[in-house]
């Protein structure tokens, strides 16, 4: 059965992006430091079209993020180019001409836009809400899992709605002090988790949970 899986990196003080996000700093000031653990890995580099790299305890985590995934969901901020109407010549987002997804991606937005195909990734812009995006993504995945790419707002909405199946948080020993928190804005929802895995790796600890309903 297709699952909705959310993988995200978080600072020790609970932030998944730094303050003052902008086109120059899409992850906010200091936010790029959250992902330093992944950049040297061969599995990460291969997914982004690069060669070489390291293998360590984080390798199976990176490999697992894309294993058995047939579609993805993300918020508009993670895609890029918001907020507000898209305009006459909308930007193609953060991901360049060869995005690393290689599957259909469903972008949560309040403003309609025609699908955008970049290499083997097509971005579909969903204005009907999180349930519609999940339904479309599962259909496109053809029985495989759906990856929820983020950011925090999208994750919070799926968590609060009880639609998430698995959550993997990669915790880095970094104190950002400010920015975007992962577990804000849950609207009083009670979320019960069962830990199913913990992996200690250079510069990061990976914690994987199953959502209980």
N, C-alpha and C positions, 0 to 999 in steps of 0.2 A: 504494500500500500504506500502511495506517495506521501512523503513527509515534508513539512516546512522546517528548514534548518537555518538557524541564525548564528553566524560566526562573526565575532567582533573583538577588537583589541581595546583594552581599558587600562588607564593608569591606576596606580595603587589607591589614589584618592577618588576614583569613580568616574573619571572623565574619558570620553571616547573621541573628543576633539578639543582643541585649545580655544581660547577666546579670539574674537575678531576674525572670524572666517571671511575670506575674500577670494577673488579670482587668483590673487598672488599667493595666498595662504589658504588653500581649500580645506585643510584640516585645522585651521586656526594657528595662532602663534604657538609654536612648540609642538603642535600636534603630530608632525611628521616623525618626531622622536618615538612615538608609540610603536612604529612599525619597523624600527631598526633591526629587530630580531629576525624579520622575514627577508629583508632585502638581499642578504648574501646567499640565501639558500638556492640550491640548484632547482628545486621544485618550483619556487617562486619565480625565478628567472625564466625558466622554461615556459611557464604560463603566460609570461609577458613577452615571449619571443626572443629571449636572450639565451646565450649559452654559458656553460661553466657554472661555478658556484659550489657551495658547501653542502654537506650532508650531516645532520645532527639529530637530536631527539625531536626537534620540531618538524622534521621532514614528513613523517606520517600524518601530522596534523594538516600541513599544507596540502598533501596529496588527498587527504580525506575531504577537504573542503570542496574539491571538484569531482570527487568520485560519485558516480551514480546521480549526477545532477543534470536535469534536462531543461531547466529554465530558471530564471532569477527574477527577484523583485527588488526594487530599490526606491527610495524617496527621491523627490526632485532635487533636493540639495546635493545628494550624492551623485546624481547625473550631472548637474550643473546648469546654470543659466536661469536661476530664479531669484526672487519670486516674481509674481505678476505675469501678465500675458507674454507669450513667447515672442511676439513681434513678427515683422515681415521676413526677416532673414535670421531665424533663430540659430543660436550657437549650437554646435554639435557636442558640447559637454567636455568633461575633463579627459575623456578616455582615448582621444586621438583617432587615427584612421584605422587602427587594428586593435579594438578593445579586447581585453583578456577573457571575455565571457564565453564566446563561441557557442552561444545558445540564445534563444529569445529572452529578452529582458523587458519586464513590465514596470514602468515608471509611474509612481503615484503622483498625480498632479491635479490642480483645480482648473487647468486650462488645456483645452483640446489642442492636439497637434498630430499631423500625419506621421505614420511610422517612419523611422530613420534606420537605414541599413548601412552599416560600416563593416566592410569585409564580410565575415560570416556571423556577425551579431546584428540582430534587428531589435531596436528599441520600440516598444509599443507604449503609448502614453494613455494611462487609464484615469478617467475622471469620475468613475462611478464608485470609488471607495476601495477599501482594503479587501473586502470579501470578493468583489468582482475581479480584482487583480489576482487574487489567489486562485479563483476558479479558472481564469484564463491561463494562468501559469501552469496549473496542474494539467490542463488539457494539452497545452503545448509540450509539456514534459513527457507525455506519452507513457505514464507509469513510473518514470524516474522521480527523484526528489526535486524539490524547489528550494533554491538557496535564497535567503533573505540577506541582501548585501548591506543593508543599513540605509540611512544612518540611524541615529538614536531615535528620532521621531517615528520612523517606520517601525522600528523594533518595539517601541513602547505601545504603539497602536495594536500590533499583533499580539503582544503579551497581554495587554488589558482585555482584548477580545477573546482570549483563550484559544487562539488559532495556531500558536506555535507548538511544534512537537519537540524540537531539540535546540538547546542553546549552548554554544561553546564560547567561553570568554578567555581570551589570552591576556593575562594580567602581567604588566611590566612594572619593574621597580622604579617608577617615575612619579613625582608629585607635580602635577600641572598647576594646581592651585585655583584654577578657574577654567571655564569652558562649557562644554555640553556634557551633562551627566547622562549615564545610561538609564538609570532607574527613576528618573523624574516622570511626572505627568502620567501616572498609571491610573488616575481617577479613583483611587481607593480599592482597586482590584486586588484580591488576594491571589498570589501566584505561588504555587507549591512546586518545589523542584526536588528531583532525586539525582544525586551525583552518580554518574556512571563511569567517569574517568578523570584522572589527574596525571599530568605529565610535566615534570620539571625539565627545563631545557635552558641553554645559555640565554640569559637576559629576559626570560619569560617563563610563566607557569600557565599551562593550558588546563582549564577546568571545563568539563563537559557535563551537561545536565539534561535529563529528560523532564518534560513538563507533565505534571500529574493533573488529571481532571477528575 
